Each structure stands twice: as C-alpha cells, then as structure tokens.
C-alpha cells in the first residue's frame, strides 16, 4: 500500500513515510493510493470480530507486512489497548427510543483520540527503535488531542513532543491532563489564542523544509494518516453492533452520527463507506458551523468570530481534514483540491464548485447544534435514561432526538467522543450532577508545568528556539 498527497505534487510513500511526516511535502495530506472494496463475505466474517480484531484487520490491509509483520502488528495493537478501562475497549450503550451511543472514551484520557493515538504511538516506537532515530512531534490541540498524544509517547527517549493549547478554551480537566505531565520529553505551551490561531506557527515550521528535516518534525494531529486509519474501525464496529442483520441482501443501512470538529473522524467514516460498508453519515457540529455550511451550501469560509461553545473541542474554524473529504468526493482530483485549499488558506473564504458541493451534500448530511440544544439534550437523556452525555456527544444525540420521530425505522448510532467527566462546567450548566473519578480529582492537586505564548509574540520564532534548544541538549546527552 502506497500513499499519495491530496495535492498531487509529492511522490508516493509507504506507511512509515506517511506516519513519520504528517503533511506531505507539497502541503497536502496523505491518502491511500487505492481504497480496497470489501465484499459481502468479508463483511459477514468481520461482523463477529471484537473492536481490537477489527483494528488489526484494517491495519493489516493498509500496512504492508514487509514494514510490520502481521504477528508484530497484532502485538503492537494489543499493547496499545492494554491500558483501556473497558474489557471490550469500546462500548455500545443501547438506550430508550432507539438511541444507540458508541462510547469511544474508555482510554487513559477519557477521549476517543486515545484509540487511534495509542496505536499510533506503538507504530511510531516500532520504527524509531528499529532505526535508532529521534523525532520532534508538534501538536496543536483544541482539547483532547494534546493529552492523548502526550499519553501515547510520554517518557520515551527517542522523541520530544511540543503541544500548543488555547488558554481558557479547553475545559479545566483537559488543560490539567496536559500541564500536569512532568516528563523530560513533554513540552506544553499555553497560548493566548484560539485553536485555529495555534495552527499557524505549526504550519509555518512544517513549511520550512530545512528546519523540518533537521529536527525530524512530525505531527500527531489528525493530519497524520495513522490516526485516520485506526478510526475507520469505529464505523465497522458501530455497523455490526447496530445492523439488524448481516445476512440480508442487500445489507441494511445504518446511519452514523459523527460529532465533527477537524473532520478526522468524519474522514474515517467516508473511507469506511468507500470500502463498501453500507452506512449513511451525518456530520453534526456546534455553532462553529463551517463544515455544515461547506456540505450544505458549498460555503467554505471563516465566520467573523469564533464562538466559544460548551462543545469546546469542536470550536474549529479551519477543519483541515475537509481537504481529504474533498479529495474523496472529487474522485481524487488533486489539482482541484490544491487550488481550493491554497485559496482557502490565503483568502479564508472559498465557494466550492457546484459539482463538488452536490456530491458532498448527496453523500453526507450535516446539522448544526446550539449550546441551548446541547443543554436540553443532556437533560433529556438523563431524564429518560439516567445516562450522562458529554456536550460533544450531546451534539450527536440532539440530531437523534430531532429526527427519530420523522424516521423511526432507521437504525442509528451516535458516536460518543468523550466522557462527561472532562466537562464539569457543561454538566453543571445542564443542572446535572457529576460523579468525578478519583483519577480526575487528583489532577487539581498535581504540580503543573507549561510555557506561555502571549498574543503579539512571534510564536513560530519562539517555538523554533525551544525546539533547537531541546535538540541541542538531546545531542549533548547522546554524545
């Protein structure tokens, strides 16, 4: 399996090359050169698999055995999931009135990103140890990515991770999960900016080829193909647990509702669809609705103001994985994708070609949810089921409540990206009570460590100096 850039100006790479870079050299994102289509017999066979078994099957398709032999690949995945709190790694809660919630948050940081990043961390260590190589990981986070990325690599000697987070725009628990990690290889920067602003210095450093090569820069944001790959398993697992039968011809369709921020999870769903899984996808966003506007109206443009919401991890105005989705729905038209994305990052406003917009709105549904609807949904779900939702899951469940009476026969699954324990303020706003685990309570008493990037400072320059200083120290230690 080879991987190509969505912008078509970089050569193909293998899985290791895609993993260790993040962005392609032309600024695009890596995608599989060929997307395999699974037949009904394979789908029927997979329907009995556990979540880890599905991850193993998918990874064995997209990672050549010459790079990671199958037995070693399976061991890495088992190791990745060994720290999860639920025996099945993920869990489907079947609630009243046809509400199915797939809990993806039973990992170390209580967020779905633990699933893909725990595997990605294992793949990364496999290659780094083999080649005795050191890398510098650069991550911007709107909430959960930073802590999951840190947990996947903390304490490792052959890499350093630099994480930028927006002060006051993550929940207190999310921020503490990053700033309380006191490891030599973890460097956390709290910024006076929003989640889109912190992406700018990261892009600048990746665009500097000389700097990027000297420090072996890579990303663990969902620009990294490995993240997308593991997340494809969510859709197969959700389908097999929610479909009434896998013996019917044709196979029944299951609607999967995806809380959407940067679009990585949505991209994984689109790939599962392309592989032959009979699912309908609904991208549900909060008040920051650029993904919804792009799908429904072809309007890829920034709002004048980013609106902080209760679903803070989805407060994103530049959903970079839409580039992958445009590539998929345009028939891999890299020239079109290159033109669209370069225009967007220059002007911050692009009107999608009518043909592409029609394909998007024909293949995806979308919906936008206000904070008021989030609160109402959290209360309603608790009253009906005594089941507590995080605000991001409530964005998906809100869609279910709105549409279940219109289409009662539809099999639907709502993805739950995070546990409510990370969002105490939102739970209190809904007048509900949260049982906080001792593990989360202890965070408030731990020592914290971080640097501040102030508004008006040259963040790229400051990051550059910090990375150079750390690399120099590492070289001295190794020598």
N, C-alpha and C positions, 0 to 999 in steps of 0.2 A: 504494500500500500504506500503510495506516494501522496504528498500534499502540495497543493499549489496556492498561490496568493489570489485573493478575491480581486486584486487589481491587475493581475496578469503580467507584471513586469519583473517578476523574480523567478528563478529556477525552482524546480520541484525539490522537495526534501523528504527524508523519511521521518518516522515518528520522533526519533531522537532529535532531529533538526528542528521540528515544529515545537517540541517540548522546551528545548533549551533557548528558544528565541522569543516567542510570543508574537510580536509583529514580524511580518515578512520584510525583506529589505526595501520593497517599494512602498512600505507604509500600510499594505493590506493585511488581511488576516488569513491564516491558513485554513484550508478546507480539503477534504479528501478529493483526490483527482477523480475517483469513481465511487459512487454510492451504491453498495450492493442491495439488491431487492430480494427479500426472503420469501420463499414460497409457503403455501398453507401448511405443508407437512412440517416445516421448520417451526412455524409459529405454534402449531399444535404441540410439538415436542417441548418448546420453550415454556409453554403455559404452566407446566408443573414446577418450574425452577424457582428457587429462592432468589431474593434480591442479589446476594453475592454471586450466585451462579449466573444470573443474567449479566452482571458486570463482567464476569470472566468471559462469557461467550462473546459479548460485544467487543471487549478489548482484544480478544484473540483474532477478531476479524480485522481490526484497524491497526494492530501492532504486529509486525512481521515476527515470526518465530526465530528468524535469524538475529533479530535485535534482542528480544527477550524470549527465550524458550518457554513453551506453554506451562511446563511444571513450575518454573521460577515465577512466571507471570501470576499464576494462581496463588503461589505463596505470598507474593507481594500484596495481592488484593486481600488475602486472609489477614495479613498483618495490619493492613490499613483499617480494616473493620474491627479489629480486636478491642478497640477502646470504646466501642459504642455501647450505650446503656441498654438498648433493647435487643433481645435474643435474635430477632429477625432483621436487625439493623434499621429497617423502616417499619411502619405500622399503619394499616388501614383501619380507621375508625368508621364504623357504619352507624349513622345517626338517624334520627327520625325524618320522615318525608323524603326518603331517597337521597339524603345528604351523605356523601362519602368523602372523608377527609384523609388524604395520604400524608401522614406525619413523616417528614423528611429531616427531623431536627433532633434525633437521638444521639448525636455525636458530642464531642467534648465541649464545643462552644454553643450547643443548643441551636444550631442553624444548619440548613440544608447544604451549605457550602462545605461542611465537614465531609460529606460523602465524596465529592469529587477531589477536594484538596488532600484528604488523607491518602487517596490513591496516587494523586499527582506527586505528593511528597515522596512516596515509596519509589515511584518510577524515576524521579529525579535522583534520589540517592543511589539507585542501582547504576545509573550511567556515570554519575560523578565518582563513585568509588572505583568503578572499573577503569576510568580514565585518569584518576587522581587529579581531578580538575576542581577549581573553585569558581563559583558564580556569585553574582550580586543580583538579588531579587528586588525589584522595585514595584511597589503596590500602592494604588490609591484605593480608598475604601469609603463607601457611604454607610457602612455599618458592620456587616457580618464578614465580608471577605478578609479584612485585615486580621481579625482574631483567628479565623480558620487557617489562614495562610501561616500565621505565626506558629500555631499549634502543630502544623504539619512539618515544620523544619526547625523548631526551637532546639538550641543546644548542639546543632550539627556543626562540625568544624570546617566543612568544605563549602560553606556558603554564608553570606550575610543577607539579612532581609531588612529593607528600608520601607516603612509603612507611613503613608500620609493619611490623616483623618481630619474631617472638618469639626472643629470645636463647637460643641453645643448643638450639633445637628445629628449626632448619634445619641442613642439612649445612654444613660449613665453606666449601665451594665456593659453595653458594647464597648464603650470607651475604656472602662476598667479592665476588661478582658485583654486589651492591648497594652495599656500602660503599666499593668502590674507584672508583666513578664520581664523579669530581670535576668536576661541571658546575654552573654557577650555578643552573640550574633544577631541580636534583635535591636533595631533602631527605630523608634517611634517618633513621628513628628506630628504635633497637633497644630493645625493651621487655622488662621483667621480667614477662612474662605469656605465656599460650598464644595460639594462633591465634584462638580464639573470643573471648577477652578483648579482643584488639585491635580486634575489630569493634564493640565497644560505643561507644567515643568517636566512631568514624566514623559510626555510625548517629545518634548524638546531634547531630553537626554537620549531617548531611543533613536531620535533622528540624527544624532551626532555619531556617524559610523565609527570614527576613530575612538571616541570615548566608549561607545557601546562595546566595541571589540576588546579594548584594553581591559575593561572591567567585567567582561562576560555578562553583560546585562541581560536579564530575562524578567518576565512578568508572571505572576500567578493570578492576575485578574482573569476574567473570563474571555479576554482576548486569547488566552492560551488554549490551544486545541484540546489538550488533555482534559481540561475542565468540562468542555462541551461533551467529549466522548463519554465520560462516566455518567453524565446527566441524562444521556439517552436512555439509560436503564430505568429511570423514573417512569417513563411512558409505557414501556413494555410491562413493568410490574403493575402499574395502575390499570392498564388494559386487561391483563389476565385476571386480576382480582375483581374487576367490575363488570366485565363482559358476561352476559347471561350464559353464553355457550361458545366454545371454540370449535364445535363440530358442525355448526350451521354453514350453509353455502348460500349466498356469500357470508363472510364473517360479519357479525353485528358491529355497529359503530359505537364507540364510547367517546363522549365529549369530555375533554380535559381542560380545566380552567386554571390558567397559569398567572399568578401574581408576577407582574413584569416591571423590571427596573432597567438594567443594562441590556436585557434581551438574551443573555446566555442560555437560560433555561428554555426560553421560547425557541431559540435556535435548535436546541437538542430535540425538542418536540417536532419541529419541522423535519429534521433528519430522520426521526423515527417514522414519520409519515412517508417520507421518500423511500424508506426501506420496506414499505408495504404494510405497516401497522395501520389498521382502519380506525383512525382517531380523528375527531374534529377538535381544533384548538381554539381557545378563547383567551386572548391576551387582555388581562384586566389590570388597569393602572390606577394610581391615585389622581389627585388634582393636577399633578405634573404630567400632562397627557400627550406628550409628543408622539409616543408610539401609537396611541389611539388615533390621533389626527393623521399620522402617516398612513395607517392602514385604511381608515375610512375615507379620507379626503385627499390623500397624496400630499399632505402638508407637513414636510419635514423642516420645521422651523422652531427656533427657540421662543419660548414665551418671554415677555418683557421682564418678568420677575419669577425666580424660583420660589415656590410656595412651600415652606416647611410644613410637613404633614405628620399625622400620627404614624403613618407607614413610612418612617424616615429612610429606611434602606432603599426605598424606591423613589426617593427625591432626586431624580436624574433627568437632566435636560439633553444630554448627549449620549444616547443609548448606542454604544459603539457596535454591538452585535447586530444592529439592523443592517450593517454592511454585509454580514453573512446571509441574512434573510433576503436582502435584495439580490444577492448573487444566486441564491437557490431559486427564487421566483422569476428571475430574468433568464433562466436557462444558462447559468454560468457566464453571463455576458460581462466579462471583466472590464471591457472598455467603458461600458455604461456605468458600472459600479465605481470605477476610478473617477470618472467625470462627476458623478453625483456626490461622492464623498469629499473630493477636493473642493467642489463648490460649497458644500455644506460647512466644512471646517474653515473656509475663507469668509463666506458671507453669513453663515448661521441661518440661512433660510433657502430652502430648495423646494420647488414644485416637482413632484415625481412625474415622469412620463405617464400618460393616460393608460397605456397598455400594461405597464408595471403595476400601477395602482389598482387596475381591475383584477389582475392576478392576485395581488395581495388581499384585497377585500373579498375575493372569491375563495381564497384558501384559508383565510384567518378571520375570526370575528374579534371584535375588541369592545371594551367598555371602560368607562371612567367612573371612579367612586369618590365621593367627597368624605371629609372627616366625619360629618354628621352621619352619613350612611355607615361608616366603619363602626362608630359607637353603637348605632342602632342594631347592627348585625351582631356585634359582640354580646349585647344584652339579650337579643332574641335567641341566639344559640345557647346561651346559658339557661335561659328560662325554659326552653324546650328540651334541652339535653343534659343540663348540668355539665356542659363541656365548654372550656375556656379557650377562646381563639386569641392568637396574637393579631395585631392590627393588619399585618400583611396577609395573613390567612383570611381575615375578615373581608378584605378586598375581594377575594375569590368567592367566599361564601355569600357575600352580598349579591353577586351575579346569580348564584343558585336560587336565592330567595326571590329574586326579581323574575326569574324565568321558569321556575319549577311548575307553577300553575299553568303556564302557557303550553309547555311541552312535558306533561307528566310522564310520558313513556320513555323519555331519553335517559339512557344510563350516563351518569355524570360523575366525575371525580374532581374534587378541588385539591390542588397541591397546597400543603402547609409548609412554608419555608422556614419558619422559626417558632420557637416555644414562647408562650406568653410571659415566661419568667424574665425575659430580656426587656420587657416593655411595661414596667410597673406603672408609669405615668398614664399610658393609654388604658390600662385595666382600671385604674382609679377613676379616669375620666368617664368610663362606662359604668361607674358606681358598682364595681365588682370587687371581689376580694381575691388576692393572690397569695397562694402558699409558696413562699420563697424557699428554695432548697438551701441547706447549709453551705453548699459549694458556692452558690451565688452570693449569699450573705457575707461570706468570708472575704469577698473581693474588696469590700469597703474598708477593711482593716489592713489591707496589704500595702506595702511600700509601692510607690509608683515612680516611673522614670520616663521622661519624654523631653523632646526639644520643642520650642515654639517657633513657627514660621509666621511672622507678623505681616499683616496687609501692607503693601508698599515695598516690602523687601523683594529682592530678586531670588525667588525660591529655587529656580534651576541652578543658579550660581552657588547658593548655599548647599544644596544637595550634592552638587558636583564636588565641592570642597570636602564635605563629610565622607563621601564615597572614596575619594582619593586618599584621605587620611586613614580610613579603615583598611583600605587595600595595602597601603604602605606598612601599617602595623602588622597586618597578616603576613606580609612578605618577610618582615624582620623576624617574626616569630618562627616562620618556617625555615629561615636560613640559620 
